[in-house]
Amino acid sequence: MKLKVRRFSVAVMALVGVLVWLIINPESYDKVFTRVENTGAEDGISYSGETGDEARSGIGEDFSNVDSDRYLGNRDIHDSKVDKQNKTALTVLEELEVKGRAPKTGYSREQFYNGWPSIDGCSLRQRIIKRELGESAVLDGCNVIAGEYDEPYTGKHLVFTERKEISNIQIDHVVALSDAWQKGAQYMSEETRYSIATDPLNLLAVDGSANKQKSDGDAATWLPSNKKFRCQYVARQVSVKYKYSLWVTEAEKAAIIKVLEKCPTELVVGV
């Protein structure tokens, strides 16, 4: 009997202690009582909503309190501030340093990043795919499982009716990471290289085979077979290189000029 009374007394004291703690620290309530759901999102990332996200990301940076529309943007819409300043890609190209390639020695993707970051609980890969597919995107939690869009590199209109078809889409770094490494990034901080690899300005959802053909080429060695997209493509490369102070080679600059001469009013984006 005495043992039962003691146990009851201990339990009451413990409950009183918890209540006093919560009264003194009300913000701790959520940490103690909020349930975290595992929705089976890609890469094991829990998904809690289809909004979220920008940051010029540093390693380990929290993306949860940023504006997704401003961060992910739309690859067909120019940045309003740049438009007002009327900065053409040709004009900005002249501001880029022209140099030869640095050695590729020491390059690996891990020098930039170790995987897609989480944007408000969703993989950045899924965010970019959703950006490209727009309103047609059908979601299963975090993952895009169906939709359609005009693929930029080939110009083909692609329709996806099931998730396994989406796996044919690859996320391309418009300025290839190897190219960035050889044109200044190897001398930059780890945080800056991470930003180059995860900045949506430098990311497009594209046909896998076209992306493999591109490899780590610059404008001098590869351009999209979709000629209608070439102006936007090289303008985006100029934008990324300007934003991160990467240089161009003589051959690369000449190739970009050749494209932009056909669209001299093409504007840079996101810088």
N, C-alpha and C positions, 0 to 999 in steps of 0.2 A: 504493500500500500504506500509506504513511504517513498519507494522507488518511483511509483507512478506519479506521485505528487511532485517529486523532484523533476521528472521528465516534463511534466506539464508546465512547471515554473520556468524551466529553461526555454521551452518553446515560446511561452508568452514573452519572456525577456527578449528573445531573438526577434519576434514580430514587432515588438515595441521599438527595438533598435533600428529595424528597417524603415518603419514609419517615420521615425525621427530623422533618419538620414535623407529620406525623400523630401521631407518638409524643408530641410536645410538646403538640399540640392535638387530643386524641382526639375532642372534640365536633365538630370540623370534618369528620369522616368522612361524616356524613349529608349535609352540604351538597355534598360532592364527588361521592359515589357514589349518592345516592338519586335514582331516576328519577321525574319528575313526569308523571303521565298526564293527557291531555286527553280527557275523556269526552264532550265535546260538550254540556255542560249549558247550560241556558237562560242567555242574556246572556253566553255565553262563560265561565261560571264552572265551574271544575273541581270535580267532586263526589267526595268520598272516604269518605262514610259517611252513614247516615241518622240520626245523632244529632247533637246539638250545640246549643247556643246562647244564653242571655239576657244581656241587658245593657240598661241604660238608656243607650242608645247615644249616645256623643259622636261627632263627626265623625272618621272614620278608625279608630274603635275596633275592636279585635280581638275577635270573637265566639267564637273557637274553643274557649275554655276555660270555657264557661258551660253551665249545665244547661238543656236544651231543654224539659223538662217544666215547669220553673218559669218559663221565659221565655215560651214560647208558650201554655202553660196550656190550658184548655178553657173555651170561652165559657159553658158551662152549670154550671161549678163555681165556687163562691164562694171567695175567699181565706180560709184557715182563721183567720188572725189577726183579720181583720175580723169573721168570724162570731162568734168568741169575745167580741169587744167589742160585738157586737150593734149595729153601726152600720148603721142603715137609710138608704136613699137620701134619705128625707124629712129625717132628722136632719142628714145631711151637706149637703144642699141649703141648709139654713139658715145654713151656714157660708160659703157662697159670696157674694162681693160682688155687689151688684146695681147695674148701671150701664148707660148707653146705649152703643150701638155707637160705636167709634172709626172714623175714616175708613178706607175700603178702600185709599186711596192707597198705592202702592208694593207692593201685594201681588202675588206670583207664587209658584208652587209651588217655584221655585228658592230662595226665601227660607227654605224648610224643608229640602228635600233635592233631590238630582239623580238619584234612582233608588233601587231597592231594594238594601239592603246584603246582603252575603254572610254567611250564618249557617252556619258549619262547612262552607263551600264551596258552599252552596246559596242561591239567591235567596230573600229573605224572602217574596216573593210565593208561591213554591212551598211554603214552610214553612206559611204561613197556610192555603193550600188543603188541604194534607195534614192540618193540625189539624182543619179542619172536616169533611173526609171520613172521618177516623178510620181504623179498621181496614179499611174498604172501599177505601181508596186503593190503586191499582195504580201502581207507580213504574217509570219508565224512567230509571235513574240519579237525577238530581235532580228530574225532571219528573213530575208527576202526570198520568197518561194515561187513567185510568178510575176510577170509583167512584160513590158515591151519598151524598146527605145531605138533610136537611130544611133548605131554604133559609130563613133567618130572616125576611127582609123580606116575602116573599110567602106563606110557609107551605107552598109546594109541595115535594113530594118529587122531587128531581131525580136522574136516573140518567145517567151518562156512560159510553159504551162505547168512545170513541176520543178521542184527544188534542185534535182540533180543536173538539170540543164543550166542552172545558174552557175554551176561550178566551172563552166567553160569561160566565164568572165574572169579576167585577171585585172588587178589594180596596178596600173603602170605609173612609174615615176616619170613624169614628162621630161624632166632633167634627170637622166639615169644617175643612180648613186655612184656608180663607177666613174662616170663623166664628171660628176661634182667633185669626187675625190681627187681627180687629176687636174681640176681647175680651181683649186683653192680650199676645198673642204677639209683636206687632210691637215691643214694648218690651223683649223678652227677648233673651237671648244666642243666637247662632247655634247653639250646642250644645243649648240647651233646645228650640229650634224643631225641630232635627233629631230629638230624642227624641220630641217630640209626633207627628212624622210617621212614625216607625218603631217606636213602642211597640206591641207586639201587643195591649195593652189597648185601643188605639184602632183596631184593624183587624179587619174581618170580611170573609169571602169571601161575596159576595152576587150576586144576579141583576143583570146589567148594566143592563137597562131600568129596574129599580127604583132603582138607584143614580143613573141619569141623571135620574129624576124628582125625587129628593132634591136633587140639585145641591149647593149649599152651605148648604142650609136648616138651621135649628135646630129644636127641638121645637115652636116656635110656628108654624112654616110647613110642617113635614113630619113625619109619623109613618109607620111601616111599615103597609101595608095588613093585614098579619098582626097582628090585635089581640092574639093570645096572646103575642106577642113584645114588645109595647110597654113592659111593665114592665121587662123586662131591658134594653131599648134605652135608655130614659131613665136607668135606674140606671147604666148604663155611661157615658153622657154625663156624669152627675154625678160619677162616679168619675174620669174623665179631667180634668174641669175642676177638681176638688179637688186632684188629684195635681199639676197644673201651674199652679195658682193663676190660672186663667182665670175671668172673671166671666160672669154671665148677665144678660139684660135682664129687665125686669118681665114682658113678655109671655111670654118663654121660661120663666121661673120658674113663672108661672101655668099654662102648658101642662103642665109637668112635674108639678106638684102635682095637676092634674086626672087625669093618668094614674095617679100613685102612690096616690091616694086609694082606688083599687080594689085596690091591693096594698100596703098600708102597711108590711108586714113585708119588702118587697123590700130586699135588702142591696146595699151598694156592693161593688165587686170590685177587687182588685189595688192597694189603697191602704192 
